[in-house]
Amino acid sequence: MLATPRLGDLTRTHRSLWRGQDSFKSVEAFVALLRVAPSVDILKISCNVSSIDPVRVHFLGLSTSLELVVKVRGHWRNSRNSLLVEWTDSLLRKLGPQLRQLDVEEPGLEQLFDRLVDARCLETLHVKNWWMKEKGPDPRREDLCWPQAVVLPCLNSVSLAINKGDESFLPRGSCAFGSLLRAHSGQLRSLKLGRHPNELVDACPRDLHSLEVVMQLGMASKLQRITGLKELRIVQPNSISALYDEVENLFRTWPAILERLEIRYWRHETMQAVVAGRLSNLQHLVLKWYRDWKEWENPLSLSGVRQLNATLTGLPRLRSLVLFDNLSLEELRAISHDAIPTLELLVVVPFRRQHYVRDHRCGGLENADEVEGLLAVLQGLVRGGPSSRHGVLQLLSDCPGPESSRPAGGPRLLSRHPAREADYCKLCAEAADSLRPILASHYSTCTPTVPDWKYVQVL
């Protein structure tokens, strides 16, 4: 015990030494360890249904930060997982005032708000699958609200997510989170609202920089007031055609001058609306999953790249384009040099789902000739552009079968600089950033996969 202060002085000054993982049976034992640990900057805590150990902790120490990942055995639906509740409360009580980022899964919202009041250094908050206590029969009990007089001075990014089937708390939770957003409206820069009700959009500040939402009927009109937005990511449920009309009307009339737009589920009229409005100044465009209602019965005609080419000419400042769809070789060929004169980065992610194929054969891109054909077309597009242009081809498929029967999974990078410069090139880094969320979603990982440029072709 006499050596503990000296040991603490030595270890606290070397974050990079704190790397590795271990299991713990009690939170008290782990909190005792934290007394000699450097300040924790990032805390990620969640459940792990397949864990053998009651609690597994992982330190990831870098020269400038220390990240702590905690996995608690079990699932929150099992009586709210008392072990997770205990660890979350104890760690937030101990680490809350020093955290810069908190990723917390399945917390009790009342407990979370109580502990966040002291998180004066917190910059980024991610909350997933939260739950709330039952209100009970007492009508005098008020809904949970964040105290408006308490402002966390560094908080600028909030991300909220809840799984399908766990939506019983959405109305009350949205009210609670709305009060949190309003208290910090003068400093918030980035919001991810997931499938929360429209009312939460009302709490977004006008000068918000980045927003991600799942669109609902009536939400488009609420977005009109957020005129300072620079980055927008939207998911349009593909079964609600009226929703597309609302979003397209927003794009035609919106006074916001977006720099980046990401759309999941779109149609040709969507891009026409983008070009017709002030959004024609876009610099970055990400398109995932084309939907044409007239061609819905043909499962192999769902890509809109052929029609997209005609509207790309209306985006004269476009710097990067990411296409994630069931692209064919012919459709990629339809993109012309004249449509993308300023493009510096083109990321193409062909994807086929097995159940889209009527004869139930695997829809994956297994044919080596087709892979070479895609590479050849992309190579031509890269060569025909400015000298800085990069191209990336990432093949994805969910078809079954041995790994040897599938195309190599690593991304192909096409550029005009030597391969050894990929680690220092800004456009290579931008390409990696574009692929991370796609790969993380495809492989169902919590930590985004970092693309490694194993296949680099110098043009």
Summary of the structure (lengths in Angstrom):
residues: 459
radius of gyration: 24.2
end to end distance: 63.0
largest distance: 76.5
contacts: 1410
relative contact order: 0.05
helix: 34%
strand: 22%
